[in-house]
Amino acid sequence: MKKDVQIAIDGPAGSGKSTIARKLAERLNLDYIDTGAMYRAITLAAINMGIAPGDRKGIIDTAVRSRIQLRGVKVFLNGEDVSLKVRMPLVDKRVSEVASIPEVRKILVGLQRQMAARGGIVMDGRDIGTSVLPEARYKFFLTATLEERAKRRFQDLVKTNPQITLKQVMNEMERRDLLDSTRGHSPLKVADDAVVIDTTGKSIEEVLDEIMGIVGG
Ligand code: DC
């Protein structure tokens, strides 16, 4: 495996991409970059600042002023470890709006490219193969049925929120998928040269083996 190899992993929420990307980076001894966590951190910053939904200028100002860092699997906002806070349902609810703003994307994509330039990486997101790293050596697009993706997310969320229902998670996910794939600026879509892997009914190990079979060791 070349030290400066770039592996892009895109797909909708719950497709397994973060887990797979993290494990793949471990196996190949590459850095892992979770770009979703970066959009989540800006969203959290806007929530903390009391910026209302729809206040584009407020969100852009927040993005300009926030310092986002990734260290391993952790995300830091202005020096604070916010890895847990960025998974809050309120962040889920508002992140697609934040991610649809071109000025916000420009800032984060710039950071993502800087990180990728430092060495070999596995980067996961929605637009990595199509827009952030169009020259990436390997591109994968993970999918799964809405039902399976919602079940995976539900199993995570119910641990901290026993009131939540599968139906609520499914509706929220459907809404976010629609926003992420129909926005005007770099929407979620399959890159022409990406390998599409349907993870429905497959274990993490099975998907990892499939990818390792393509990228080699
Ligand atoms: O992968 P995730 O669920 O943590 O991503 C959170 C949101 O961020 C998702 O709804 C879409 C957006 N996102 C994006 O627009 N582009 C990326 N490269 C990564 C995430």
Boltz pocket constraint, residues with backbone or C-beta under 6 A from the ligand:
constraints:
  - pocket:
      binder: B
      contacts: [[A, 11], [A, 13], [A, 35], [A, 36], [A, 37], [A, 39], [A, 40], [A, 92], [A, 95], [A, 96], [A, 99], [A, 100], [A, 124], [A, 125], [A, 126], [A, 127], [A, 128], [A, 176], [A, 180], [A, 186]]
      max_distance: 6.0
